[in-house]
Amino acid sequence: MVPVTGTVRYDLPEADEFTRPYWDAAAEGRLLLRRCADCGRAHHYPREFCPFCWAGEERVTWETASGRATLYTWSVIHRNDLPPFGTRVPYTAAVVDLAEGPRMMTEVVACEAADLHIGMPLTVTFREAADGVWVAVFRPAPD
């Protein structure tokens, strides 16, 4: 998924056979999580095993998330020298609590920093980071 250009991009995933379903779903506007059939817990980032009970790959499956989250914490980034972040400053890096339980690192978009608050309801949306590469970001949930 990382395009071959003269410039290194620090914002693009390195998809592999295991994570391909996640990135394909993102390109379709769906956020996927992994859920363990043994302990019932969902986790994010995608792993081939359950990080809670260590159940193996055959017991952990993909699941479409609701897309709902609440803001846990954030930081407004005013300087970042890694390409292409420098062209996007300021931006809001954030950690959100997904409705299904996992915590996720992301970016909050379409919201002024002064309007952010802990516990703020958010909803997932997707940004095309490169041709065909979509990443999950969050925006304020509609009232």
Residue, then its C-alpha position, 0 to 999 in steps of 0.5 A: m500500500v505504500p506508494v513508490t515515490g521519491t519521498v518517504r511517507y510516515d502516515l501510510p500503513e504497510a498492509d500485509e496478508f493478515t491486515r488486508p481485510y482491515w484496510d479493504a474495509a476502511a476503503e469501503g468506509r467500515l471500521l473493523l475490530r477483532r473479537c475473541a470467541d473465548c473471552g468475548r473481548a474486542h481489541h484494536y489494533p488488529r492482532e492474530f491472537c487475543p491480547f487478553c486471554w491469548a486465544g489463537e487466531e482460529r478463535v479471533t474474528w473480524e467484526t464491523a465496529s459501530g463507528r461510535a466513540t468518545l474522546y479520551t484525550w487529545s493533543v493539538i500538533h503544531r509542528n511535525d517535520l515528518p512528511p506529510f504531517g508538516t503540510r497538515v499542521p495544526y491537527t488534532a492527534a487523539v485517543v478515543d474509546l470505541a463503543e465496543g471497548p477498545r481504545m484507538m489512536t486516531e485524529v479528530v477532524a472537523c472540530e476546533a480544538a477549543d470545542l473538544h472535551i473529554g467524553m465528547p461523542l465522536t463518529v468515525t469517518f475515513r480520509e484518503a491518505a494516498d490513492g486507495v489508502w483510507v484511514a479511520v479518523f473521527r469527527p464530532a457525532p451529530d446531535 
